[in-house]
């Protein structure tokens, strides 16, 4: 690490937790390749097709919303 980077790190470590988290997120985001919106859209379309095929082929277990909701509420109540 260069002296300049070390100085920036020292200054960053003096920030409050929220500012450090924002800075860390910005730095991590800068390392990720730019998302190709078209590729993302195509990937989601393929995922939806796959899931529909699983449902149509009776390979997926479908759970009624009421059951899922009750399970989630029970889990939340267990945390309290």
C-alpha positions in Angstrom: 0.0 0.0 0.0 1.4 3.4 -0.9 1.9 6.1 1.7 -1.0 8.1 0.1 -3.3 5.0 0.4 -2.2 4.5 4.0 -3.0 8.2 4.8 -6.4 7.8 3.3 -7.0 4.6 5.3 -6.1 6.3 8.5 -8.5 9.2 7.8 -11.2 6.7 6.8 -10.8 4.8 10.0 -11.5 8.1 11.9 -14.9 8.3 10.3 -18.0 7.2 12.2 -19.4 3.7 11.5 -22.0 4.8 9.0 -19.6 6.8 6.9 -17.1 3.9 7.0 -19.8 1.6 5.8 -20.8 4.0 2.9 -17.1 4.3 1.9 -16.6 0.5 2.1 -19.7 -0.1 -0.1 -18.5 2.5 -2.6 -15.1 1.0 -2.8 -16.5 -2.5 -3.2 -18.9 -1.3 -5.9 -16.0 0.3 -7.8 -14.4 -3.2 -8.0 -17.4 -4.9 -9.6 -17.8 -4.9 -13.3 -20.6 -2.7 -14.7 -23.8 -4.6 -15.0 -25.1 -5.1 -18.5 -28.8 -4.4 -18.2 -29.6 -6.5 -21.3 -27.8 -9.5 -19.9 -29.5 -9.2 -16.6 -32.9 -9.0 -18.3 -32.1 -12.1 -20.4 -31.0 -14.0 -17.3 -34.2 -13.2 -15.4 -36.3 -14.3 -18.4 -34.4 -17.6 -18.5 -34.9 -18.0 -14.8 -38.6 -17.3 -15.0 -38.9 -19.9 -17.9 -37.0 -22.4 -15.8 -39.3 -21.9 -12.8 -42.5 -22.1 -14.9 -41.3 -25.3 -16.4 -40.6 -26.7 -12.9 -44.1 -25.7 -11.9 -45.7 -27.1 -15.1 -43.7 -30.3 -14.7 -44.8 -30.6 -11.0 -41.2 -30.6 -9.9 -41.6 -27.5 -7.7 -43.4 -27.6 -4.3 -45.9 -24.8 -4.2 -46.7 -23.4 -0.8 -49.8 -21.2 -0.2 -49.1 -17.6 0.8 -51.0 -18.1 4.1 -48.6 -20.9 5.1 -45.5 -18.9 4.2 -46.9 -15.9 6.0 -47.6 -17.9 9.2 -44.2 -19.5 9.1 -42.5 -16.1 8.8 -44.5 -14.5 11.6 -43.7 -17.5 13.8 -40.0 -17.1 13.1 -40.2 -13.3 13.8 -42.0 -14.0 17.1 -39.3 -16.6 18.1 -36.7 -13.8 17.8 -38.4 -11.6 20.4 
